[in-house]
Amino acid sequence: MLFLVVSAQLLAQQRSITGVVTSADDKQPLPGVSVRIKGLEGSTVTDKDGKFKISTRNGRYLEISYIGYKSLVIEIGTNTKFDVSLEEADNTLTELQIVGSRNANRTKLNSPVPVDIINLKALQQNSPQASVTQLLQYVSPSFHSSVSGGGDAASATSTVQLKGLGVDQVLVLVNGKRRHKSSNISWGGLGNGATGYDLNSIPVGAIDRIEILRDGAAAQYGSDAIAGVINVVLKNNSEEVNLSTVESIRRRGDGLTTRTNANIGLKLGSKGFLNITGEYATQGVSLPVGNDTDGIYIGPAYGGGANTRGFDQIYTKEIDDAIIASRGIDRHHFDQRGSTNKSKDGLLSFNAAIPLKEGFEIYSFGGISHRNSQFTAVYRLPGWTERNNTFVYPDGFLPAMDNIITDQSFAVGVKGKIRGWNIDVSNVYGRNAFDNIISNTLNASLGQKTPRTFNAGSYNASQNSGSVDLSRKFDKVLHGLNVAFGGQYRVETYQIIAGEEGSYSKADLSPIYTVAYTTGGIPYLVTSGSTPLNGLSPGSQIHAGFRPSNEVNVNRSISAAYADVELNVTDKWLLSGALRVENYSDFGSVTTYKAATRYGFAKWLAVRGGFNTGFRAPDLAQFYYTETSTTFQNGVAIDQVTANNVNPATKALGIPSLQPERSKGYSAGITSQPIQNVEITVDAYQVDIKDRVGNTGRFSATDTNLPADVRALFVQTGTVQAKFFYNSFSTRTKGIEFTGSYRFLLPNGGNVAFLAGANLQKTTLTKVNTPKGLEAYRYIIFDESEQARVTSSIPQTKVTLQGTYNLNKFNFLVRGVYFGSVTSVSQLNANFPKPDYYYQTYSPIWITDISAGYQITPVLNATLGVNNLFNVQGDYAIPAPGSNITRTPSPSAAQSGTSTGIQPFIRIAANFK
C-alpha cells in the first residue's frame, strides 16, 4: 500500500513555483530565506540574488521565513511566480541555530555532520509515550534509554545513550548551553559505574524541539561529547496557553502512569517573552508482565538456609506450603515488582528574553523539579537467617528505597552585536541532589533493636559555567566565512553526606588483641583489627548507608578556549573545523580538534564527512563515590562494596588514578532530496575510545593474597566482595545510520508523512588494561559481564518506521520499532582466577504503536491509542542450569528498555491563543 501511494504521488503532475524575496526596507535581495509549502517538511532557500524555485502538486500556501524578518503565508492559487517583500521583525529573539554549528543559517541537510531535529510538540500529541526519554526511544534510531535500568537509585533516572556508547559519553545542552549531570552513579544496565544526564527532570511541555548531533563534538562543546550531543530547545511562544494530560495503564490494571502539564506564554513589554511550564507526573507500581503467575516465588521461604539451597529431603515443599498456609498467606505474598517504580514528580521551568537597547537582549531559563521514586528490591524471605529477624518480620519483608531527587538550574545571559560581531555572555548553574530513605527494612546485625526505617545519607553534584561566545559571518570571503571563538570557566562540585549510624553499622564486630612487650619485657595488649562474631548482614537491607569515612566535599575547576570556522569555498563546497583546549585542575590539559566537509553535487545528492578527536573527563563521583549494596549471584544474596579511586584499598591493590578517556571519530555519508518533500541521509561512522572508565569485576574476601588494606575493607563494611573504578578497557564502535522522510498532500486536503530510520552498529573490545602486578587478575579486572554490557547489552540493530495522516479534524499514527537481539551475562560466583558466567541471547522484537486523534473543538483535542499493540514481551529470562533462582521466569526488558506489555493510553490537550 505504501508503494502504491508513493508511486501515485511521484507520478502526479507537478508545477514549479518561482519568485524573488527582497527586503521591504531597502528592496535588496535576501539570500538564505526559507521557502516551503505549508503542511510539508521539505523546503528550499533563496540564492544570492534572492531567487527561489519550489515544486508542488496541490499545495495551497507558501510559508516564507527569515531570521530578523516577519514570516509570511501566501495563498498560491493559480499563480506560478511571486515577488515577496519581507518586513523587519519587531521581535528579534527567535534566532535559530542548530547544534553542531555556530552558523545561524545552517540546516540539518546542509550540515557537514548528521543532525536530527525532532518536533516534540507534534510527537507528544500522537505518541503513546509520555516522558522525554521514551518519546525519543521510539523515534530516534541512534537513541537508547532504559526505564528502571539497574535497580537502587538507578531506577529513579532514565539515562540516555547514542550509538551504543556510554551514558557518560553523550553531552546534553539546553538552549545551546551545557547542562549539569545527575549526581547518581548507575549500577547495572546501560550505565554501570557512570553518571549520566537525566532528561526526565525537564518538563515535556516546556520543550519545543530536540536536536541530536550524531557525531563527536568535544572540540566544539567539551567533555562528554564523544558519541554526540543532545540539544533541548525550550519553547519561546508568547500569548499562548497549552494544557495536556495523558494517562496509560497496563494489561493487569497496574502500572498506572499520568503526566499533566501546563505551558503559558506571556509577553514581556512589546517585544520580550516569558514562557512558563508546570508539570506533574505519577507512576504506579507494576507486577512482572506476561502471565499472571510469572515471577511468583516457588522456592523455600521459611526453612533455614533458604538463601543457599533449595528444597531437600529434610525441608520439603510440603513443609514450606504448610507453614505458608498456617500464616494465612500464599506465595504471591513474596512477589516482586515489575519494571516501574512508584513515583511522583513535580516540575517547573521557564524561558524568557527581553530586548535591550542597541540590538542587545537579556535572556534567562531554568527550572526546579522535586521527584520521589520508590524502588523495591528482592523480597527478604523469613528463612534468610543472616538477613532477616523473624521476631521483627515473621514473614520476611520487601525493603524499599525512596530516592528524593531535587534538581535545580538557572541560566542568565546577554547577547547582541558589536561592530558586526555576535556576542553572547552567559552563566549557567545546575545542581542535582539525591536523598536516600530506606523503609520496611532492618539492620540484621542490630537484632531486635533494629529500626525499620533509616536515613541512608545523601549526595549531590553541581556545575557552574561562565561563557563568552563570539561569532561573525563574512559574506565577501569566497562564498561566506563564519568565524566563532570563545572561552568558558566551569566549576564542578560533588558531596556525600553520611547516613545515620544504624544504616551502615556492623554491630557484631569484636576487637582482636595481640600481646606485645615493652623493652623491659612487660606484656601489654595491642588492638590489631576486628572480626564479625555472628555473620549477620550489616546496614540497612537493600542499600547500606554512607559512613562518615565515605563523606567527601570536593570540587574542581575547568577553563576552556575554542575556535570554530566554517567556510563556503564555493556555493557547493563547505569546509569546517574546530579546535578546543581545556585545562582541569585535577589532571591537566586536553586538546581536541574536528574537521568536516560537505559537497553538494546537486539538490538530489551531497556527500559529507568528518574526523574528530574527543575526550571524557572522569566524573568527580567516579573518583570519590563509595557504597555498599547487595547483589545476587546464582540466586544467592552477596554483600559487596564499591571503593572509590582514592581509597587506601584501591591504592594498595595497585589500581592507578583515573585518567580521561580519549577518542577518535570518523564519519562519511550522503544527503539527498531526490524529489520535492523527500529527504534521505545515510551516514557511516567509527568511534575508537581508549581507556574507558568502568567497574572492575569482584574481588573476593576468600582470596588470601589480597593486600591487608583490602581485607580490612571487607571487615569494616561487612562485605565479601569488592569492586573498583579503573580505566580498564578500550573499544571500537562501527555503524551505519539511515533516516528518510516523505511528506505530501492528498487532493482531499489530507497531509501524509512517512518517516523511517535505522541504526546498525557493533562495538568490539580492542584492549584490556591490566595494572602491573595484577596480571593474575586479568579476568576480574575486566570481567565477562562488563564486556557484554559494553558490546551487546543494547540492540545492535534498531529500525523505526512511522506513518501519520492528518485530515480536517482527524489525525492518525501507526509506528513499528524493531529492536535487535541482545546478549546478557550473569556472574555466578567470584572464583579466582576466572569467575563462572551464564549467557542468554534474547531474540529480536517488533513493537507496534497506533493512535487516533480528533479535534473536538478549535481548542480541545483528544487522542486514543495503544503502545505495544500486539503485547510483544520478548523472550523469557531463563535461570542458569543448577542455579538457586526459584521464581517462575518472566519476560525480559532487555531490548526495548521497558517491559510494559500492551499499554492503552488517552491524551487530552487544549490550546488557547
N, C-alpha and C positions, 0 to 999 in steps of 0.2 A: 504493500500500500504506500509506504514511504517512497519507493522508487517511482511509482506511477504519479504520485502527487508532484514530486520534484521534477520529473520529466515533463509533465504538463506545464509546470511553471517555466521551465527553461525554454520550452518551445513557444510559449506565449509571446505575442508581438510586443516589443519594447519600443519606447521612444526616448530620444535624448533631450534633456533639458540643459540649456546653456545660459550663461549670464556673466555679469561683471558686478563685483562688490566694491564700493568705494566708501570713503568717509564722508558723512554729511557735513562735517565741519570745513574741510579743505578740498573735497572732491578728489582726493588722491586714492589710488587703488590700494586695497588691503590684501596683502598676501597671507596665507595660512588660515583663512576664515573657514570654519566648519560648515558644510552644507550637507543636509541629509533629507531623506524622505520621511515624513512623520510616521511613526509606528514601526520603523525599520532601524536596525542597528548599524548597518553599513553607511558610510559617509564618504565624502570627498572633501578636498580643501582647495582653496583658490591658489593660483600660481602667483608669480611675482608681479604680474600685471592685474591681479585681482580677478582673473577669469576662472570659471569652473565649468565642468561638464559632468552630468549625472544621468543615469538611465533609470526608467521606471516603466511598469506596465499599467498599473491602475492607482498609483499614488495620488493623493488629493492635496497634500500640503507640503511645502518646503519649510524646513526649520534651518535658520541661519544664525550662527552664534560665533562670537569672537571675544577674547579677553578684553575687558575695559569698555565694551560696547553693549548696547541693549540688543537682546535677541529679537528676531522677527519670525513670525509664522505667516507664510504667504500661500493663498489658495492657488493651485496650479491651473485648474480648469483646462481650457484647450490651448493655453499658451505653451510655447517651447523656448522662449527667450525672456530673460529678466535682467533688468538693471536695478540694483539694490543699493540704497544708501543707509549706512548704519550710524546711529547717533551714539555719542559717548554716554556711558552708563553713569547714573548717579552714584551707584554703589560699586566700588572697586575691590570689594572684599572677597570675591569669589574666584580668584586666580587659581587655575588648575595646574597641578604639576604632579606627574605620576612618579611612583617610586622607581628608583634606578636611574633617574636623570634629573639634573637641575635645570633643564631647559623647559620652560613653561609651554612650549608648542609641541612637545613630544607626545606621541600617541602610542598605544600598545602595539600597533602594527609597524610603525616606523622606528621602534626602539631596536637597538642592536642586540638586545638580550630579551629572553622571553618574560612577558608580564601578563598576568591575568587581572582583569578588572571585573569585580563581582558586585552587581547591584543588589545590595542586601534587602532593600525595601521590597522589590519585586519577588525576590527569592522567599522572603519571610511570608509574603501573602499566600503563596501557593504550597509551600513545603510542609510536610508533616513534622519536621524537626523544629525545636523551639530555641535551643541555645546556639550561641555563635559557633562553637566548635562542631556541633552536629550538623548545622546548616552547611558549613564548609566541607565536612566529611563526605557529604553526599553529592557535592557538585564539583569539587576540585580533585582531579585525579592524582596530583602530587602531594596532597594534604592528607595527613592521618592523625586521628586523635582517638583516645580510648576513654570511655566512661568508667569510673571506679577502677582505675588501672591496677594499682599494686597493693591495695589494702592499706591499713593505717591511714595516716594523713594524706597519702597519695590519692585515696579515693575521694577526697574533697575537691580535687582540682582536675582539670582536663587539659593537660599539657599537649603541645602540638608538635608535629614533625613535618618536614618537607623532604621528599625524595628518599625516604627511608633512613635518613641520618638522625642524629640525636636530638632530643628535645632542647638541648642547650646549644645546638648548632644552627639555630634559626633566630633571627633578630626581629623583634616586634617594635614598630613605630606607631604613634598616634599623631595624626595630622603632620606626619613627617618628622616627629621628634621621638627620640629614644624613650621607650617605656621601661619601667622597672620590672624586675622578675618577681616571681613568688619566692618567699623565703624558705619554702619547704623542699627538702630533699626527697625525691621519689624513691620508693623501693619496689622492685618487681616491674613488670610491664615495660612500657616504652622507655622510661627514664630512670632506670636503675642507677642510683648514686648520682643523680643530676638534678639541678634546679631548672625549671622552665618558665615559660610565660603562661599565665592563666587568663585566657581571653574572656572567660565567663565572668570576670569581675567588671567587664564593661557592659552596660545595658544594651541589649539588642536594638531597642527602639531608638538609641542615640546614634546609630551607625548609618551613614549614607551609603558608603561602598567600602569594599576591601580590595586592596591591590596586593597581589602576590608576585614578587620578583623571584623567579625560579632560577637564580644564578648567584654565585658567590659575590658578595659586595662589601667585604671587610674594608677595602681601600676607600670606599665611599662613606660607610656608616660605622665602621669599627668592629670590635669584638662581637662574636656570636654569628655573624652573617656568612657562615661557611656554606650552608645549604641554600640560603636565600633570605628574603626579607618579606614580612607581612606588614603592610601599612593600613591602619584602621583610620578611615576618614570620617569625621563626625559630621552630623547634619548642621547646616547653617541657614536653613529656611527661617523666614520671619513671617508673622501674621498668619500662622497656620497651626492647627491642633490636630494631632494624630493619637488615637486611642486604639489599643489592641489587646485582646486576651485570647489565649489558646489553652486548651485542656485536652489531655490524652490519657488513656488508660490501657492496661494490658489485658490479655485474654481472660485471666482469672479474677479480674476486678481489683488487682493490686497495682502498685507502682504508679498511682495517680500523679500526673505532672500538670502543673499550671504555671503560666507565665503571663503577667499582665503589665503593660507599660503605657505611659502617657508621655507624649512628646509635644512640647509647646514652643512655638517660635514667636518671639516678640521683637518689635523694632526698638532700637535704641537711638533716639534722635531721628534725624531724617535719613541717615544712611547706614547706621550700625544695626547690629542684631544681637539677640540673646536667645539661645536655644537650650531648653532645659528638658531633661528626661528623668522620670522616676519609674522604677521597675520593681515588681515583687514576684517572686517565684517560689514554688513549693515542690517538693518531690517526696512521694510516699515510698515506703519500703516495698520490696518485692521478693517473692519466692523464686527459686530457680525456674527458668522456662522449661517447656517440654511437658511431659506427662505429670499428672498431679502427684505422683509418687516419686518423681525424680528428686534426688538429693536427700531422701529420707535416711536417717541413721539406722543401720541394721546390725551393728556390732555390739560387743559387750558394753553396757552402760554402768552397771553397779559393781561388777566384780573387781577385786583387787588386781592391779596390773593391767587394767583395760587399755592403758596407753602404750603398752609394749607387746601385747599378744592378743590373739583372737580367742574365740571360744575353744575350750579343750575338754578332756574327759571329766575334769572336776567341776569346772564352772561352765555350764552349758547354756544354750539359748533358752531352754525351757526354764531354767532357774532365773535367768535375766527377765524373761517375759513375765514370770510370776511376781517378781519384785516390782516391775513396772505397773502391772495391773493393781497390785496392792497399794500403790501410791496414787491411784486414780488418774493416771495419765496414759498416753500411748507414745509411740516412737516419734510422732510429729512434734512432741514436746522438745526434741533435740534438733529441730530443723535449723538450717542456716538461712540467711537471707540471700537474695539473688544478687543482681549486678548493680543495684542502685542503693544509695544511702537515703536515710530520712533527712531532709534538709529544708531550710527556709532562707531565702536570700532577699535582702533589701538593697537596692542600688539607686544612686542618684548621680547624674552627671550634667555638665553644662559645656557650652561652646559659645564664645562671644567675641565680637570685634567692634571697635568704634574708630571711625576716621578722625585723624588729627589734621592739623594744618599742613600745607605744602606737600600733600600726597602721602603723608605717613598715616599709619594706623596702629592702634594698640589692640592686641588680641590676648585671649586667655581661654583656657579649657582645663577640665579636670573632673574629679568626682570622688565619691566615697561609697564604699559598699561594706555591708556587715552581713556575714553569712554564717550559718550554723549547720554543719554537716555531721551527722552521726553515723559512724561506721561500727558494725558489729563483727566480731571475729569468729573463730571456730568455737562451738559450744564446749565449755569445760565440763566434762562428764563427771558424775558423782564418784566413779571409780578411779579417777585420776588422782590418786592419793597424794602425789607430790605437788599438785596444783589446786586441789580443792580441799576444803574443810567441811565435812558433812554436818558438823554442828552449826555452821553458818549457812551453807547451801545444801540441804539434804538431797536435792535432785540436780545438783550441779548448777551452772549459771552460764549465761550468754553475756560476756563482757562487752561494754560499749565505750567508744571513744568519741567525744564531742570535740570537733575542731571548730573553734570560734575564730573566724577569719575576718580581719579588718584590713581593708585596702584603701589607701588614700593617694590622690595625685593632684597636682596643681601646676599649671604652666602659665607663664606670662611672657609676653614679648612685644617688641616694637619693630615694624618693618616699613620700608618705604624706599624712595630713590634719592640718591645724592650724586649729581653730575653724571647721570646715566647708569649708575651702579645700583642694583637692588641690594639692600642691606637688611639683615634680619638679626636682631639681638634678642636672645631668649634665655629663660631659666626654667627648668622643669624639675619638680621634686616628686618623688614617689616613695611610698612605704607600704610594706606588706607584713602583717603580724599574725601569728598562729598561737592561740591559747589552747591547751590540751587538758580536757577534763575527762577522767576515766570513771565510769559508773558501773553499777551492778557487777562489781569485781571484788577482789581481795588481794592481800599480800599473804600468801600461804605461810611464809616463814614467821609471821606475827601470831599465828594460831588464832584463837577465838577473839583476841583483842584487835583484830584487824578492822580498819574502817572498810566501808563498801564503796565509797566514792573518794577519789584522790585528785588533787591538782597536780598534774604531772609536769608542770612548768610551761614555758613558752619560748618562742624565738621570733625574731623579726629581722628584716633587712630593709635598707633604704638606699636611695640613689638620688643625688642632686647634680644636675648637669647645667652648666652655663655655656652658651654657644654664641659665636659670632659667625654669620654666613654672608658672603658677598657673591654676587653673580652679575654678569652683563653679557648681552648679545651684541656682537659687532656684525652688522648686516653686510658691510662692504668688504669684509675679509673673505675672499673667494665667494662661496655661496652661503656664508653665515658661520660665525665662530661664537660659541658660547663658553665663557670662562667663569669658573666658580672656585672659590677658595674660602677657607675659614679655619676656626680653631674651637676647641672645646676643653673645658676643665670639669672633671667629674669626680665626685667623692662618693664612695660606697661604704656602707656600714653593715655589720652583722652582729647580732647579740643573742645569747642563750641565757635564760633565767631559770634557775633551779626550781624543781617542784618541791612539794612537802616531803619530809623525811620518809614517811611510810610508803611513798610511791616508788622509792628506789632502794630502800634498806634491805639488807640481808641479815635478819635478826638472829640467826643461829650461828654466826661466826664466833669462834672462840680463839683467843690469842695462843700462840705457840711460843714457849720459852725454851731457851737453851742455857746451859750453865757456862759461865766464863769465869776467869780468875784474874785477880789483881796481880801486880808484880810481886806482892808479898804472899801470893798463894791463897788469898781469901776468895772463896766462891761467891758469885752473885748471878742473878737471873737477867737475861737479855731477851727482849722481845724480838722474835725473828719471823714474824708473819702471823697469819691466822688460817683457820681451817673451818669449813662448814661441818656442823655436827649431824644434822638430820636429813640433808638433801632436799629440803623443801624449796620450792621456787621463790626467788626474791621479787620484790617490787610488785606494782600493780599489774595484774594479768591483762594482757593484750598489748600493753606498752608500758615499760618501766619509766619512771620519771627521770628528769635530768638531775644529776648530782651536783653539789657545789663545785666539785672539781671539773665538771663539764662547762661551767659558766665561762663565757667569753664576751667581750665587748670590744670589737676590733674595727678598724677602718683602713681604707687605702685611697690614694688619690691617683687620678689618671689625667694626663694632659695630652692633647692631640692636635695635630695640624694636618690639613689636607688640601689638595688641589685637584680640580676636576675640569677637563676640557672636552668639548665636542666641536668637531669641525666638519662642516659640509663641504667637502673638497669640490664636488660638483652637485648638481641637483639630484643625482642618483647615488652618490657615494658619501657615506658618513664614516668618520673616524672618531673614536672617543678613548680617553684614557684618564686614569685617576691614580694618585699617589697619596699615601697616608702614613704618618709617623705617630705612634703612641708610646708614651712612657708611663709605666706602672711603678708606683713607689715600692712595691714588694718584690718585683723581679726584673725590672729594667725596661728596655725599649724594644718595640716591634715595628718593622716597616712592611707595608703591604702595597701592592700595586695591581692595576687592572687595565686591560686594553680590549677594545671591542670594535667591530666594524660591521657595516651593513651596505650592501649594494643592490639597488633596485633596477633590474633589467627592464621591467615594465610593471604596471599595476598588478598584473596577474602573477608576478614572480619576483621575489627578492631573496637574497641569501644573507646570512648574518653569522657571526661567530665571535668568540671572545676567549680570553685567558685571564685568570685572576689568581692571586695568592691571598691566603686568608689566615686567620688565627682565632682561637678562642681562649681567653684568659680563664684559668680555673676560678670558679666562684669562691668567695670567702667561706661559704658554707662547706665547700668541699675541703677546704683547709682545716676548718675548726669544728665541724659537726661531729658529735659523738652520741650514740644512742644504744639502748638495749631493748631487744624485742624478741618475740617468739616466732619461729618458723617451723614448718612441718616437713620432715624428710621421711618418705616411705610411711606416712601416716603417724609418725612419732613426733611429738612436740619437742623442739630443741630451742633452748635459750642461747642467743648469740649477741655479741657486742660488735658494734662498728666503731673502730678507733679512728680519731681524726689524724691528720697528717703531721701534727706537732706532738702527738702523744709519745711519751718515752718508750712505750712498747713498739710503736711504729719505727722509731729510730733504732731501737735495739735489734729489731728484726732485719734492718738493713734496707728499708724502703726509703728512697730519696724524696726530697721535697718536690711538690708538684711543679710542673712547667707548662707553658702554653702549648695547646695543640696547634699544629700548623698544617695548612692545606694548600693544594694546587687544584684549580678547577679549569676545565676545558668545555666549551660548548660550540656547537655548529648547527645551523638549521636553515629553514626556508619559511617565508611567509607568502601568502598568496590570496588575492581576491580575483579568482578566475572569471566570475561574473558579479554583477551588482548584488550586494547583500549576502555574499558568500565570503567567509573568512576561514582560512586554513593556516595552521602553523605546525611545523614538525621540527623538533629540536633534539639533538643527541648531546649527552653530557658525560663527563667523567670527573669524579672528585676523589683525590688522593689525600688522606688525612694521616699525619704522623703523630704518634704518641698521644692517642686518645685517653682521656681520664675515665677510669671505671673503677668498679669494686673488684678486689681480688676475690678468689674463692675463699672457702672457710678453713682456717687453721684450727686444729683440734686440740683440746686440753689434754687428751691422752698422749700427745706427742711429747716425749720427754726431752727431745732435742731442742725445743724452743727456748729462747733466752729467758732469764729469770723475770725480766720486766713483763714479758708476755704472759708467763704463768701467774704472776702477781695480778695481772689484769683479770684473768679468769676468776681468781679467788675473790677479788674485790667486788666484781659485778655479779658473781654467782652464775656465770655463763659457762658453756662448754665448747663454744666455737667463737672465732673472731675473724673479722674481715677488715680490709684497709683500703683507702683511696690510693690510686697509683696510676701513672701514665703507662698503662700496661700493654697497649696494642696499637697497631696501625691497620688501616683498611683502604680498599679501593671500591668505589661505587660507580657503576656504569648504568646508563639507561637511555631510553627514548621517550619523549613526551609528545603527545599529539593533542591539538584542540581544533575543533571545527564548529562552525555555526552557519545556519542558513535561515534567513527571515524573509517572508513575503506576505503580501496582502492578497486575499481572495476577492473575487468580484462582489461577493455579498458584504464586503467590508471587514471580514474576519482577518485577524492577524495571527500568523502561524510562525513558530520558531522551533527549529531543531538544533540541539546542542549535543556535541559529542566530545569526549576527552579520554585519554588513556595515558597511563604511565607504566612502562615496563623497565624494571630496574633490578640490579643484582649487586649485592655487597659481598666482597670476599676479604678474608683476613690475609694481610700481607706480612705481618711481623708480630712477634710476641717479645716484649722487653722483660727479660728476667734479670733481676739485680744480681750482682756478683755475690757469691756465697749462698745463693738460694736456688742454684741450678736444680737441686733435687726436688724443689717445689714447683717446677715448671707447670704442672697440670693443676696446681692450686692457685698460683699467681694469676693465671688466666684460665678459668675452667670452661668446660663444655657448655654449661648453661648460659654463661655470659657470651660465649661465641654465638650460640643460637639466638640470643636476644638481639645481638647486633646484626646478624646476617639473615635470619629467617623468621623473626617473630611478628613481622607485619607482611602483608601480601606483597610479593614482588611484581604482581600484575594487578592493576586496578583500571576498570573501564567504567565510564559514566555515559549514559545515553538518556536524553531528555527531550520531550516534546511538549509544547504549550500551544493552546489555541484560545484566542480571545474573540468573542463576537458579542457586540452590544453589551448586555449586562452579564454575560456568562464568561467564565474562564475555566480552563481545564488543564491538568498536568498529568503526564504519565512519565515515569522515570524508572530506569533499571540501572543498578550498580553491581558490577562484577568485582568481587574480592577474591583474589587468587589464593592458592594454598599457602599454609604456613606450617612451620615445624616448631614444636615446643619441647623443651628438655627439662626434666625434673631430676634434681640431685637426690640420690637415695641414701647417701652416707657421706662421711668425711674421711674415708680411708686414705692412708698415705701409702705410696706417693701419688696415686690416681684414684679419685672417688669413682663410684659407680653412678650411672645415669640411665634414665629411661626416656626414650624418644617417642613422640607421636606426631604424625603428619595429619593435618586437617584438610579435607577436600575443599575445592573452591565452592563459592556460593553466589547466587544472584539474589539481590534484594530488590523488590519491586514496590514502588510507591505510586498512589493515584490520589487525585484530589479534584474537586469541582467547586467553583465559587459562583456566587450570584450577587449582583449589586442590587440590594433590596431597595434602597433609596439613593439619591445622589450623594448621601453622606455615609450610609451604612452598607457594609459588605460582609457576607458570611461565606465561609469555606468549610467543606466537609471532606474528609479523606482518610486514607489508611497508610500507615508505614508498615512495610513488610507484609504486603497483601496476601502472599501465599504461605505465611507463617514459616518461612525458612529459618531453621535454627542451627544449621551446621552439624558437624559430627559431634558425637558424644565423647566426653573425656573418658578414656579407658585407664583404670588403675594399672600400675606396673604389676607384672606377674609376681605372685607371692607377697605382695605388699600388704600392709596392715590398714589400708584405706577401706573403711567399712560403711560407705554410703553408696546408695544406688547412683549410677552415673547420671550426669546432666549434660545438656549441650554446652559446648564451649563458645565463648565470645571472641575467639582468637582472631578471626579475620576482620569483622566489621567494627570491632571496638566496643560493641554493646550487644547484649543478648535479650532484646525485648520481646522477640516473637512478634506476632501480629499486634498492631497497636493503632486503633482508630483515634481520630482527633477531630476537634471542631475549633474554628477560629472565627472570632467576631472582630471586625475592625471598623473604625469610624474616622472620617477625615473632614475637618471643618476649615474652610478657607475664608 
